[in-house]
Amino acid sequence: MAFVSRILFAALAGCLALDIAAAAEAPVAYKLSPGDTVEIGIASIAERTQRAIVQMDGSIALPEFGMIPVGGLTPAELQTRMEAVLPTKIVHQRLPDGREQMIVIKPSDVTAVIAEYRPIYVTGDVLTPGQQTYRPLMTVRQAIAVAGGFSLLRSRASQSGPDPVDLRRDYESIWGDYIRDYFHGARIRAELQNQAEFDMQPPQGSPLS
């Protein structure tokens, strides 16, 4: 079963690698989804940089601005959305002398970027399966490498029976011994019958023919 799993996993990785190669030829912009973390900055307000996680409904919560839908947006669209939404709000800032000041936000003051990407999960016969940090343009091969690469020991430890690779090797080794003895016997019979030659065809069913 583990041997089959490795084959299926390798096939899946190959398909994904082809998909990623095709995507490299025609890049598709990353789109925000639940689990991504965005960072919103306002240049006109000192120390006003906020991080927010995209919720399951595709929105982010920003103090004084409320819930803002961003799910499915590309980084460029996120910037445009924030430039459109934030300037419609009046922000109050308390000055060092205790007075309160109203700040008018201009679109050019707003910055919006993806601070952290939602994690990916690598499973199968890798050294450290589980959650891994995603990076832009990461390939399947790179994701497997981050997870420690393929682990033969883990594969063998997780299987319920003998390793099919070992069984196949033992099977062919036994057949090799049998064929050697088979031809040795055929040669002796030919000598006893004063025959110059004997049948060199391997026995029926041999996997080594």
PEJOSUL-V114375 format. One record per residue. N is the residue number from 1. NEAR is the number of other C-alpha atoms within 8 Angstrom. Layout:
n=N near=NEAR
n=N near=NEAR
//
This chain:
n=1 near=5
n=2 near=10
n=3 near=9
n=4 near=7
n=5 near=9
n=6 near=10
n=7 near=8
n=8 near=8
n=9 near=9
n=10 near=8
n=11 near=8
n=12 near=8
n=13 near=10
n=14 near=8
n=15 near=8
n=16 near=9
n=17 near=11
n=18 near=8
n=19 near=8
n=20 near=9
n=21 near=8
n=22 near=8
n=23 near=9
n=24 near=7
n=25 near=6
n=26 near=6
n=27 near=6
n=28 near=5
n=29 near=6
n=30 near=6
n=31 near=9
n=32 near=13
n=33 near=10
n=34 near=12
n=35 near=11
n=36 near=13
n=37 near=13
n=38 near=13
n=39 near=13
n=40 near=11
n=41 near=11
n=42 near=12
n=43 near=9
n=44 near=7
n=45 near=7
n=46 near=6
n=47 near=4
n=48 near=8
n=49 near=8
n=50 near=8
n=51 near=9
n=52 near=10
n=53 near=11
n=54 near=17
n=55 near=9
n=56 near=7
n=57 near=7
n=58 near=13
n=59 near=12
n=60 near=12
n=61 near=10
n=62 near=10
n=63 near=5
n=64 near=5
n=65 near=9
n=66 near=7
n=67 near=8
n=68 near=9
n=69 near=7
n=70 near=12
n=71 near=12
n=72 near=8
n=73 near=10
n=74 near=10
n=75 near=13
n=76 near=7
n=77 near=8
n=78 near=12
n=79 near=12
n=80 near=8
n=81 near=9
n=82 near=11
n=83 near=13
n=84 near=9
n=85 near=8
n=86 near=11
n=87 near=11
n=88 near=7
n=89 near=9
n=90 near=9
n=91 near=9
n=92 near=8
n=93 near=8
n=94 near=8
n=95 near=8
n=96 near=5
n=97 near=4
n=98 near=6
n=99 near=7
n=100 near=8
n=101 near=8
n=102 near=8
n=103 near=10
n=104 near=8
n=105 near=14
n=106 near=8
n=107 near=9
n=108 near=6
n=109 near=10
n=110 near=15
n=111 near=13
n=112 near=12
n=113 near=10
n=114 near=10
n=115 near=9
n=116 near=7
n=117 near=11
n=118 near=11
n=119 near=9
n=120 near=8
n=121 near=8
n=122 near=12
n=123 near=7
n=124 near=8
n=125 near=11
n=126 near=14
n=127 near=10
n=128 near=6
n=129 near=11
n=130 near=8
n=131 near=8
n=132 near=11
n=133 near=8
n=134 near=9
n=135 near=6
n=136 near=4
n=137 near=4
n=138 near=8
n=139 near=8
n=140 near=9
n=141 near=8
n=142 near=8
n=143 near=11
n=144 near=12
n=145 near=8
n=146 near=8
n=147 near=13
n=148 near=10
n=149 near=9
n=150 near=8
n=151 near=10
n=152 near=7
n=153 near=6
n=154 near=10
n=155 near=10
n=156 near=9
n=157 near=6
n=158 near=7
n=159 near=10
n=160 near=4
n=161 near=4
n=162 near=7
n=163 near=10
n=164 near=7
n=165 near=7
n=166 near=8
n=167 near=9
n=168 near=8
n=169 near=8
n=170 near=8
n=171 near=8
n=172 near=10
n=173 near=8
n=174 near=8
n=175 near=11
n=176 near=9
n=177 near=8
n=178 near=8
n=179 near=10
n=180 near=8
n=181 near=8
n=182 near=9
n=183 near=10
n=184 near=8
n=185 near=8
n=186 near=10
n=187 near=10
n=188 near=8
n=189 near=8
n=190 near=12
n=191 near=9
n=192 near=7
n=193 near=6
n=194 near=6
n=195 near=8
n=196 near=6
n=197 near=6
n=198 near=8
n=199 near=5
n=200 near=5
n=201 near=4
n=202 near=8
n=203 near=7
n=204 near=4
n=205 near=4
n=206 near=8
n=207 near=6
n=208 near=6
n=209 near=4
//
